[in-house]
């Protein structure tokens, strides 16, 4: 801290003349307060214009929400400014309290459009004050005749006023008189609150105007002596004019009996030097005068702190010199009063221009946030410039493969994958066929429909089932696993003779549905059905083995899908629409919605929702925000699984990829790393204030937030198309081919090898575990071993291996080869929750083998920024697969082992835990062990830990309840870091404090040393194992502030 610390001795307050929402998210205000003792803040329309233009993303979410409330741009702008002002008021409230209401104020200006309209000023000022609801708020009013009248009324009502745009001592005298009159009225009424007020005298603009006039006069003169005299006055007018204003302040408020009645503080405004030939802090240095306030931009404050000075000349000598300077200027014909009048008009005009520019920005953002009348997309700025430059929509409509790749082989493959682009239009002619078939199934008495499929063939039907299942129609069951318990569960729920089976496979050769078909076909035979084929329908491509099978087995119906549509893009083809119709959905309405979405997505309009979503995904991925976090209601949870496959399998290749992470509710911003971009999907009629507040906090913290809306369940078809087109667009931005899956085959090949080995030897497992117990066996890839270099001796070590391997902005995936049952859902969800708490990393779980046809491509072909846990368990039940030499569980296990080997071959960090007994207890135990790592005395709080260490020491404050004034954080070691030495220097960052102490493993507190802006603790002779570190700072008032726990592992 430099010379700014001495301003307090001068009895001058330093305020910041700037404000933006980003200042709260990035700690800028905290820094200005701590480093320069900034104790208040001023704003104006120009400042808000700068904030909205440079940091507009921080405001987009709020604009999108307000846009839906049918209010004007003026009202939206008012709400935006008020929210920033409220946060600033809250930030400076402790200063206001400590100064007994003499400092810590924040100023908000009325609309400059009302500068000469007293009634409008008064009405707006009262509205702003009431809406803001903050005691330390000052309403800024221009010192025009209308403004002075309105200001007096406001002061008598107890509303604090900042009179602004004062450019001359004469106008300042009018402000003094206005305050004096208002004060006399309040003093006669003891009930009224004594008003606080400031008078903002603008400084630098005076020199700009006067110096320009002096240059003109010097240029017109031919007398060298006169020229020197003229130029000697440059840079003196503003300070001289200000000193004469200070004379009035001195005489009226400081030198008489007024001290006990109330003081309207004189505030120096516009004190950042605009002349590059003088220091930025020149006016701060010249006007560091007692009992005043200086509000300045950050660059001027920083310059003053580093190289500023004080003009300590006697004030009365300075007043005399100021009068001489003004006289000299007058002699030259420079009328400071006239210049001041002109500057007032210019100031109003400038603020009006900024205000209008603000309204235009709000209007543009409002238009961007409401796509047509449907409000499909809200929240994030719709920047589709990159896609527009590619002419993406038009070229997509033409199915141009060069949008993604230029090599001939890729172009052929892509061209044969773009059938989804116009499939909604083609399916218009197929809806009657589908509806008639569904009606015939219903009339035939079929009570259940079981879909046998994987990946794109099963995930879209699962979404349709969730939203459209109707009573009176066959109940749809989607079977996309080889887990024998899951197969048996479906078998036990249905009457085989009254069940229609949908065998859905694009290639016809997918092992999972083929195995399922073999089982159910056999079961139908055993149940006495002479022609089991009549209970089956097929959905496949032309000429596949499935089409031949369906013909030979006399299936009830064969739907031949267009062969130029990949599985994950097939939701709006037969693969999605036939199952949808069977559970009661109106497929005509679905296709109608899909066609409307296609019209929008293939248009070049800037309001194209698919391009907005695609840009959001692709651009954020390029910026390192590759964790696309989907906030979905329970009703739309299955849509998340479909999006997960579409996005991950399409973009996860060539060392890049977007990682979808599904969550059901937004958490606090502090619980996320900066690798997140958020998309919400919700029905328009959904409303919850807590939910809105949570999303607002994410946006304010700088996280990109995009909101998607469905008016009714049939809008699902539109969402399917938007996401397909958006994923294709994101692929173009990432410069990858979103229509292939080059790394999927590896797991299939290794699975087949495992099965071949099993058939020959009777053994599935060949690898030795690195840790083995009665409950579980653990296997680890070389990549994971090399990244942590630890040994697993117990269950805690298992998760230390995982946690230590996770670096910043990486993700964790639990891949469960278990039955997808409600109990397992609950257990896995609990496990992931604990892992999220422990690591703050994006974490999720998926079922195997489902993920092999979904995120599996991303895991192996995308960026190496994931850590994987494969969970396997010997099923309690097993089923022989007809015609094969292995069972469902053996296939299931072979798929897990095959993918474990595939991940290893891709040099991924992967650990496999094979649970030997009692699945439920073991999963609970694993979650409990992670919880124990999070808190050794779980669920003990930080406050309880400190009480244990301090016993009867002074009271503690929690960091999160301290209004961001003070902080203490352990910088190094990083959380869950592995230390490979028995000596380590801990680094701690802290705000200004008397002392910092550290406690290791809840032992007594030890003093730290201070050096180069940090606090340090030399930790010697460290014992190997797991340790916990906590720091605290002494606030000097008998209170302590403690840090969050930092956990590390020592291994050497």
Beta strands, then each sheet from edge to edge (+ up, - down):
strand 1: 13-16
strand 2: 106-109
strand 3: 137-142
strand 4: 161-166
strand 5: 197-202
strand 6: 265-269
strand 7: 292-296
strand 8: 377-378
strand 9: 448-452
strand 10: 475-479
strand 11: 499-504
strand 12: 536-541
strand 13: 557-561
strand 14: 627-632
strand 15: 659-663
strand 16: 676-683
strand 17: 704-710
strand 18: 771-772
strand 19: 776-780
strand 20: 811-817
strand 21: 842-847
strand 22: 866-873
strand 23: 909-915
strand 24: 956-957
strand 25: 968-972
strand 26: 977-979
strand 27: 984-990
strand 28: 995-1000
strand 29: 1006-1007
strand 30: 1009-1011
strand 31: 1014-1019
strand 32: 1025-1034
strand 33: 1040-1042
strand 34: 1046-1050
sheet 1: 1+ 7+ 6+ 5+ 4+ 3+ 2+
sheet 2: 8+ 17- 16- 14- 15-
sheet 3: 10+ 9+ 11+ 12+ 13+
sheet 4: 18+ 19- 23+ 22+ 20+ 21+
sheet 5: 24+ 33+ 32- 28+ 29-
sheet 6: 24+ 33+ 32- 34+ 26+
sheet 7: 25+ 27- 31+ 30-
end
